Amino acid sequence: MHKLTPPGIQTILYGGLVDLPAFIPDIDGAEAPATVQELHRQIDRADALLISTPEYAGTLPGSLKNLIDWTIPTGDLYHKPVAWLNVAAPGRGTGVIETLRVVLGFATAEIIEPACRSVFIGRQAIGDDGLVSAPDKRADLIDTLMRIAEHVHSQKE
C-alpha cells in the first residue's frame, strides 16, 4: 500500500509494532520507553492514520491492541482521522472491524467511513516483488488513500 501512494500524498509506514513493550497503564509521558515515545511522535505528526490488519482469533491481533492501548493515556487518537483496510477473505474480518469500531470509538478517533473498506488480497493478487499486482485491487487501495486525503483536505479548509 505504501508503495502505491499517489503523487501529492505522503505516507509513512510504521515499523515499530514488534518493538513496543506490553502496555502498562502506570507508565506515561517521559517515563515511557523510547519506542513508545516514537509511536506518539509519529501519530502526532500524521494528518490521518490507516490501519491495515488481519483478523486473528476473531478480533484484533494482540500486538495492534497493545499499540492502541499505548495511545489512550496520551490521547494520541483524540479526534485523529483514522480509516482501516480489511484484507481478509470474503466472509471473514468482521470481528476485527467490530473491535476497531469499539476501540477507536473509546479513543475518540474520527473514523473516516468512506475510506474504511474490505478488499480481499489473496496470494494470487500479489506479484513476485511482494506488491499488489492485480489492477482492480490496486485501484481499491489507491481509492482508499485518496478518500483519506480528501477528508484531511476538507478538514483543513
Rosetta blueprint (number, residue, H / E / L):
1 M L
2 H H
3 K H
4 L H
5 T L
6 P L
7 P L
8 G L
9 I L
10 Q L
11 T L
12 I L
13 L L
14 Y L
15 G L
16 G L
17 L H
18 V H
19 D H
20 L L
21 P L
22 A L
23 F L
24 I L
25 P L
26 D L
27 I L
28 D L
29 G H
30 A H
31 E H
32 A L
33 P L
34 A H
35 T H
36 V H
37 Q H
38 E H
39 L H
40 H H
41 R H
42 Q H
43 I H
44 D H
45 R H
46 A L
47 D L
48 A L
49 L E
50 L E
51 I E
52 S E
53 T L
54 P L
55 E L
56 Y E
57 A L
58 G L
59 T E
60 L L
61 P L
62 G H
63 S H
64 L H
65 K H
66 N H
67 L H
68 I H
69 D H
70 W H
71 T H
72 I L
73 P L
74 T L
75 G L
76 D L
77 L L
78 Y L
79 H L
80 K L
81 P E
82 V E
83 A E
84 W E
85 L E
86 N E
87 V L
88 A L
89 A L
90 P L
91 G L
92 R L
93 G L
94 T H
95 G H
96 V H
97 I H
98 E H
99 T H
100 L H
101 R H
102 V H
103 V H
104 L H
105 G H
106 F H
107 A L
108 T L
109 A L
110 E E
111 I E
112 I L
113 E H
114 P H
115 A H
116 C L
117 R E
118 S E
119 V L
120 F L
121 I L
122 G L
123 R H
124 Q H
125 A H
126 I E
127 G L
128 D L
129 D L
130 G L
131 L L
132 V E
133 S L
134 A L
135 P H
136 D H
137 K H
138 R H
139 A H
140 D H
141 L H
142 I H
143 D H
144 T H
145 L H
146 M H
147 R H
148 I H
149 A H
150 E H
151 H H
152 V H
153 H H
154 S H
155 Q H
156 K H
157 E L
